């Protein structure tokens, strides 16, 4: 039987402000021999939700008593997936858009995974926390500034953790870079660059065959911003100790005009297609610059509409060296064999492999996104099982997500700087790093 919200708040003081979680509570891949069953409900059972259900079904002592989706076809496929895994048929919810509340009000759920359209992430996570359930939400955790505060305030009121499922924070290479940074190989970190360069026009924003709108297309019509900032910034916040020693001070964002979407439709479907001459608010490229309170900088690039191969373009630069993901290379002063010459990153990744990956990379490799989905959900579930803080907490989730609405505000104001609110209320000054410790 899942604990009630009242009992959760009374017994889980460790998570009450999200800053008291011990390192033992986060280093849980090898910790615990506790095998208490964790019961997880899933809201949103489409492509992304189905992928996460597959991972959940692979984890020891995890049950899925309930699923929710207003798309009956997706819901039926998800039920079959659970049954095909030899599990009890889950109860289903989906009579309307608010039926998720009935699922989350159940007493036999410990946690909820949210894999719905963006506008539902924050409202559903807030409701889950108020119902006493750990909330694991897909990215971004919030689409507006108010929603970021809703997540933080609800967590602080209830003591219930909320984790945004930013899988790129858990990549093997990014975690190895983090370990190198913490061992001082790059010296004092000064600057990072990151990007989400992923042409999504013909499969995510619009239907490939007909060109008609898919669920995400409306954001391109209505907003001009970094629509998807968390994949870029996910590993960077740990590289720069954002939230635990440093914090964003202000951001400045600039967008190009919109060219690519109309060009795509004219070329693919011709001038008579309704989307060929449609006006889109979203610029093709958005470049955001963050200055931190400790005097560092971050360049964040949004690039999801122009034709190109996928790329993240991570780079972190310090006083003693630099890592470049595009080159798959590093240069370390007084360490690299040649003066000002790149050397391969692979030997460093092997030497500085995260303990998380050392313990489970064989299992993780069978799942999507290079195994990052497996690692993040395993860590989430173990936090639920042990009643500890999640590896990405609500403050991390808010600071990653807020780039979206603040970039839109800066662009609308002619690329003027916008101050970043302090979701930690000053606690970033004294909180110690805990991610992947």
Helices and strands as residue ranges (DSSP letters): H 5-11, G 13-15, H 23-26, E 38-43, H 47-58, E 62-68, H 72-84, E 91-93, H 100-104, E 111-114, H 118-130, E 134-137, H 145-158, E 162-164, G 167-170, H 172-182, E 189-197, I 201-205, H 217-222, H 230-239, E 248-255, H 260-268, E 285-292, E 297-303, E 315-318, E 321-324, E 329-332, E 343-344, H 346-351, H 355-364, G 369-371, H 372-386, H 394-412, E 418-419, G 427-429
